[in-house]
Amino acid sequence: YGYDFDTTMVRIGLMNLLLHGIDRPRLGYMDTLSKRFTERERYDVVLANPPFKGSIDKGDINEDLRLKTTKTELLFINRIVNLLRVGGRAGVIVPDGVLFGSSNAHKDLRKLLIDECELQGIVKMPSGVFKPYAGVSTAVLIFAKGGRTERVWYYDMQADGLSLDDKRERVAENDIPDVIARWKGRDPARDTDRTAKAFFVPVEELRASQYDLSINRYKEMAYESVN
């Protein structure tokens, strides 16, 4: 199941799903932020890479969306929360600004993820992973609807197996297998070293930091003195 408001992307998506063995893909033409979209609490899993920047006409924003903003990168996460059944999980790629933006809408979204969902993990990705289309720094938010956030697992990803320039050529460095392995074996009692690539941050510390989710606020740098 999926939606896009670009007919070319709908066609490409349908073809891609068919080529991957999904015989009856349900990919429709729809602006999921508009008033015409009515789905709610339907899906167990949502995976999304919404547009990193954009705005929508204020008069056409769906009343289901509680955030007072026209920024689509925030409204899409609100939409995903609404689409999930209780207990459903999401993995969403967002621009870095979502993690630390200072507007009321940014803060309200982070409060929604921490206080009304279980924000499970944040994978900080290096800038360049979406080149040549976009050079913005991004992160993956992993959360479940309902539950309670007690601690958030962070991973500071440095490489994805491709060069971080416009050429995107294959390189040896690739953190993705390590991200998956550490996610599956994450342990709050063990992953406490803030200088490591992966570590936990308790929710009390996030609230004390005004719900700032930027990894740079919590990661500690290890300095070695050089003679």
C-alpha positions in Angstrom: 0.0 0.0 0.0 1.2 3.5 -0.8 0.4 6.9 -2.1 2.0 9.7 -4.1 0.7 12.9 -5.6 3.0 12.7 -8.6 1.5 10.4 -11.4 4.9 9.6 -12.7 6.1 8.4 -9.3 2.9 6.3 -9.0 3.7 4.6 -12.3 7.4 4.0 -11.4 6.4 2.7 -8.0 3.8 0.3 -9.4 6.4 -1.1 -11.9 9.0 -1.4 -9.2 6.6 -3.4 -6.9 5.6 -5.7 -9.8 9.3 -6.3 -10.6 9.9 -7.3 -6.9 7.1 -9.9 -7.0 4.2 -8.0 -5.5 1.4 -9.1 -7.9 -1.3 -6.7 -6.7 0.4 -3.5 -5.5 -2.0 -1.0 -3.9 -0.3 2.3 -4.9 -2.7 5.2 -5.4 -2.7 8.8 -6.5 -3.4 10.9 -3.5 -2.0 13.7 -1.4 -2.1 12.2 2.1 -1.9 15.6 3.8 -5.0 16.9 2.1 -8.6 16.9 3.4 -9.5 14.2 0.9 -7.4 11.6 2.7 -9.4 9.7 5.3 -7.4 6.6 6.3 -6.6 6.3 10.0 -5.2 3.5 12.3 -5.0 1.0 9.5 -1.4 -0.2 9.2 1.0 -2.3 11.3 4.1 -1.0 9.6 4.9 2.2 7.8 8.2 2.8 6.0 8.7 6.2 4.5 11.1 8.7 3.0 8.9 11.8 2.8 10.1 15.0 1.0 12.7 16.8 3.1 11.3 20.2 2.4 8.0 21.6 1.3 4.8 23.3 2.4 1.1 22.8 1.8 -1.7 25.3 1.4 -2.9 25.9 4.9 -6.6 25.7 3.8 -6.1 22.1 2.5 -4.4 20.6 5.5 -6.3 17.6 6.9 -8.1 18.3 10.2 -6.7 15.0 11.5 -3.2 16.6 11.6 -2.8 18.3 15.0 0.6 20.1 14.3 0.1 23.8 13.6 2.5 24.1 10.7 2.6 24.0 6.9 6.0 22.2 6.8 5.5 18.9 5.1 8.4 17.1 6.8 6.6 17.5 10.1 3.1 16.9 8.9 4.1 13.6 7.3 5.3 12.2 10.6 2.0 13.3 12.2 0.2 11.5 9.3 2.3 8.3 9.9 1.4 8.3 13.6 -2.3 8.6 12.7 -2.0 5.8 10.1 -0.5 3.2 12.5 -2.6 0.9 14.6 -1.7 0.9 18.3 1.4 -1.2 18.6 2.3 -0.5 14.9 5.9 0.5 14.1 7.4 3.0 11.7 10.8 3.8 10.2 11.0 7.3 8.7 13.9 9.2 7.1 13.8 12.9 8.2 16.1 15.9 7.6 18.3 16.7 10.7 16.3 19.8 11.4 13.4 17.7 12.6 15.6 16.5 15.5 16.5 20.0 16.9 14.3 22.6 15.2 13.2 25.4 17.6 9.7 26.2 16.3 6.7 25.2 18.3 5.7 22.7 15.7 9.1 21.0 15.8 8.9 20.7 19.6 5.3 19.5 19.5 6.2 16.8 17.1 9.1 15.6 19.3 6.8 15.6 22.3 4.3 13.5 20.3 7.0 10.9 19.5 8.4 10.8 23.0 5.3 11.2 25.2 2.6 9.5 23.1 4.7 7.0 21.2 7.6 4.8 22.0 10.6 6.4 20.2 12.9 3.4 20.0 15.9 4.5 17.9 17.5 7.3 15.9 20.2 6.5 13.3 22.1 9.6 12.3 23.2 9.3 8.7 26.1 11.2 7.1 25.3 14.1 4.8 25.7 12.9 1.2 23.7 9.7 1.3 21.1 11.2 -1.0 23.5 12.9 -3.4 23.3 14.0 -6.1 19.6 14.8 -5.4 20.1 16.3 -1.9 23.1 17.0 0.3 21.1 17.5 3.5 22.0 15.6 6.6 19.4 13.0 7.6 18.4 10.6 10.3 16.1 7.5 10.6 13.4 7.7 13.3 12.2 4.3 14.5 9.1 4.4 16.7 6.0 2.5 17.8 2.5 3.9 18.3 1.5 3.7 21.9 3.7 2.4 24.7 6.0 4.6 26.6 9.5 5.9 25.7 12.0 5.0 28.5 15.2 5.4 26.5 16.3 6.0 22.9 19.0 4.1 21.1 21.3 6.2 19.0 23.7 5.1 16.2 26.2 7.5 14.6 26.5 6.1 11.1 29.6 7.3 9.2 29.4 5.4 5.8 26.8 3.5 3.8 29.1 1.6 1.3 29.1 4.4 -1.3 31.2 7.6 -1.5 29.5 10.6 0.0 30.0 12.9 -3.1 27.9 13.3 -6.3 29.5 10.2 -7.9 28.3 7.8 -5.2 30.9 5.1 -6.1 31.3 1.9 -4.1 33.7 2.0 -1.2 34.8 -0.5 1.5 33.4 1.4 4.5 29.8 0.5 5.2 28.1 0.8 8.6 24.7 -0.6 7.6 25.4 -4.3 8.5 26.7 -3.0 11.9 23.6 -0.9 12.4 21.3 -3.9 11.8 23.4 -6.2 14.0 23.7 -3.7 16.9 20.0 -2.9 16.6 19.0 -6.5 17.0 21.5 -6.9 19.9 20.9 -3.6 21.6 21.2 -3.7 25.4 20.6 -0.7 27.7 22.9 -2.2 30.4 25.8 -2.6 27.9 25.4 0.3 25.4 26.3 3.1 27.8 29.6 4.4 26.3 28.7 7.8 24.8 32.0 7.8 22.7 30.9 4.6 20.8 28.9 4.5 17.6 25.8 3.2 19.4 24.5 4.1 22.8 21.3 4.7 24.8 20.0 8.0 26.2 17.3 7.9 29.0 14.1 9.8 28.3 14.6 12.0 31.4 17.7 13.5 29.8 15.8 14.1 26.5 13.1 16.0 28.4 15.6 18.0 30.4 17.2 19.1 27.0 13.8 20.5 25.8 13.2 17.4 23.7 16.3 18.0 21.6 17.0 14.8 19.8 20.2 15.8 18.0 22.9 13.1 18.5 25.6 15.8 18.9 24.0 16.9 22.2 24.5 13.5 23.8 27.5 11.9 22.0 30.9 12.4 23.8 34.1 12.9 21.8 37.2 11.0 22.8 40.3 13.2 22.6 43.8 11.8 22.6 46.7 14.0 23.5 49.4 14.0 20.9 53.0 14.8 21.8 
